[in-house]
Amino acid sequence: MTLLSIVFIVWGIFTAAFLGLLAYNATLTRYEEDQLFLSDSHSVEQELQNNILKNVNRTRPLVRACGGASAVLGAVIIGMYTWEAWLRLR
């Protein structure tokens, strides 16, 4: 295995994790309401919305980390491929 294939595998893992976390957040926010609860009579709905926000805020750093790692590794792959092509042309 070459270094480029190992970087491809690591990039694939981070990208799959990133897409999985995005899908998880999408299923969480599917039932999120766009309303503000001002009275105490809607405390159940307010608690559900708070739980949704808590779960989304908990996964937000993981989404950013996996997305950033995927982007950086994608740039590294492009750089490595370009460097190898440049060396072959010389």
Phi, psi and omega per residue, in radians:
M1 nan 2.360 3.103
T2 -1.539 2.942 3.130
L3 -1.121 -0.621 3.141
L4 -1.135 -0.680 3.125
S5 -1.212 -0.598 3.084
I6 -1.159 -0.726 3.108
V7 -1.130 -0.654 3.072
F8 -1.060 -0.741 -3.139
I9 -1.140 -0.798 3.123
V10 -1.103 -0.725 3.090
W11 -1.067 -0.717 3.115
G12 -1.109 -0.662 3.120
I13 -1.147 -0.833 -3.141
F14 -1.145 -0.657 3.135
T15 -1.200 -0.703 3.090
A16 -1.120 -0.710 3.090
A17 -1.131 -0.704 3.115
F18 -1.089 -0.826 3.136
L19 -1.173 -0.632 3.078
G20 -1.118 -0.733 3.106
L21 -1.168 -0.649 3.075
L22 -1.122 -0.695 3.101
A23 -1.164 -0.693 3.099
Y24 -1.089 -0.780 3.099
N25 -1.117 -0.608 3.118
A26 -1.159 -0.650 3.102
T27 -1.252 -0.547 3.096
L28 -1.183 -0.765 -3.038
T29 -1.510 0.044 3.128
R30 -1.071 -0.638 -3.082
Y31 -1.789 0.255 3.120
E32 -1.287 2.381 -3.119
E33 -1.673 2.636 3.091
D34 -1.825 0.978 3.139
Q35 -2.495 2.775 -3.121
L36 -1.901 2.247 -3.128
F37 -1.673 1.957 -3.092
L38 -1.731 -0.412 -3.119
S39 -1.807 2.831 3.140
D40 -1.400 -0.115 -3.128
S41 -1.259 -0.279 3.132
H42 -1.909 0.653 -3.061
S43 -1.183 -0.514 3.131
V44 -1.175 -0.808 3.119
E45 -1.122 -0.675 3.131
Q46 -1.133 -0.686 3.115
E47 -1.176 -0.674 3.073
L48 -1.072 -0.753 3.123
Q49 -1.147 -0.673 3.098
N50 -1.136 -0.652 3.087
N51 -1.149 -0.699 3.097
I52 -1.085 -0.824 3.132
L53 -1.109 -0.643 3.119
K54 -1.115 -0.765 3.140
N55 -1.173 -0.705 3.127
V56 -1.163 -0.740 3.132
N57 -1.176 -0.478 3.102
R58 -1.247 -0.615 -3.113
T59 -1.547 -0.202 -3.090
R60 -1.006 -0.780 3.102
P61 -1.107 -0.606 3.103
L62 -1.176 -0.685 3.111
V63 -1.099 -0.783 3.133
R64 -1.129 -0.724 -3.124
A65 -1.157 -0.820 -3.139
C66 -1.173 -0.678 3.095
G67 -1.148 -0.737 3.104
G68 -1.147 -0.748 3.118
A69 -1.124 -0.679 3.110
S70 -1.129 -0.731 3.135
A71 -1.167 -0.761 -3.141
V72 -1.136 -0.766 3.128
L73 -1.156 -0.597 3.052
G74 -1.095 -0.723 3.088
A75 -1.150 -0.652 3.105
V76 -1.137 -0.715 3.120
I77 -1.095 -0.786 3.125
I78 -1.102 -0.732 3.105
G79 -1.113 -0.753 3.135
M80 -1.155 -0.725 3.134
Y81 -1.134 -0.731 3.109
T82 -1.121 -0.738 3.135
W83 -1.106 -0.762 3.114
E84 -1.142 -0.670 3.097
A85 -1.154 -0.673 3.132
W86 -1.129 -0.728 3.128
L87 -1.166 -0.598 3.131
R88 -1.256 -0.559 -3.136
L89 -1.296 -0.429 -3.108
R90 -1.368 nan nan
